[in-house]
Structures are given as C-alpha cells and as structure tokens.
C-alpha cells in the first residue's frame, strides 16, 4: 500500500517535472489501469491526480501542507 507521504512526493515530482501535463498523465494511467482490471492501482493514480491538482492550483504545497 502506498502512503500519503509517498503520494505527495510522487505528485510533487510529477508537477515539478511536467507541470499541468502531469494531470493528463495521471488520467491516462487511470484509464489504462481500469481497462486491464487494476482498480486498486487506478485508485492510487486517482489520489495522486487529486494531490497534483491541488498543487497546480495552489491549494497544497510541494511538501504536502494544505494552503489556505
């Protein structure tokens, strides 16, 4: 099982590397994993996408702190 900290680190890396495009990469991963019946892995990518979206839109810092 992947931890919240690991999701945050992966999301931060993806956003730093790919910017907003990280969201579409996560969407693609979700779709592909669902097609092959990997729902648990698809859920992890959904969570990663949400964290990345929060970072892109300024609601979460790269270290995982929620910004107000």
C-alpha positions in Angstrom: 0.0 0.0 0.0 1.3 3.4 -0.9 1.4 6.0 1.9 0.1 9.6 1.9 3.7 10.8 2.0 4.7 8.7 -1.0 1.6 10.0 -3.0 2.6 13.6 -2.1 6.3 13.0 -3.1 5.2 11.4 -6.4 2.7 14.2 -7.1 5.3 16.9 -6.3 7.8 15.2 -8.6 5.3 14.9 -11.5 4.2 18.6 -11.1 7.8 19.8 -10.9 8.7 17.8 -14.0 5.6 18.1 -16.1 3.6 21.0 -14.8 -0.1 20.8 -15.6 0.5 18.0 -18.1 1.0 15.7 -15.0 -2.8 15.7 -14.7 -3.3 14.2 -18.1 -0.6 11.6 -17.5 -2.5 10.6 -14.3 -5.8 10.5 -16.3 -4.2 8.2 -18.9 -2.8 5.9 -16.2 -6.2 5.6 -14.6 -7.9 4.7 -17.9 -5.3 2.2 -18.9 -5.3 0.5 -15.5 -9.1 0.3 -15.4 -9.1 -1.3 -18.8 -6.9 -4.1 -17.6 -8.9 -4.6 -14.3 -6.4 -3.0 -12.0 -8.9 -0.9 -9.9 -6.7 -0.7 -6.8 -3.8 0.8 -8.8 -6.2 3.1 -10.7 -7.4 4.4 -7.4 -3.9 5.2 -6.3 -3.4 7.2 -9.5 -6.7 9.0 -8.9 -5.5 10.0 -5.5 -2.1 11.1 -7.0 -4.0 13.2 -9.6 -6.0 15.0 -6.9 -2.9 15.9 -4.9 -1.2 17.1 -8.1 -4.3 19.2 -9.0 -4.2 20.7 -5.5 -0.5 21.6 -6.1 -1.1 23.0 -9.6 -3.9 25.2 -8.3 -2.1 26.4 -5.2 -4.1 24.6 -2.6 -1.2 22.3 -1.4 2.5 22.9 -1.1 5.1 20.6 -2.5 5.8 19.2 1.0 2.1 18.4 1.4 0.9 21.2 3.5 -2.6 22.4 2.8 -2.6 26.1 2.0 -5.4 28.5 2.9 
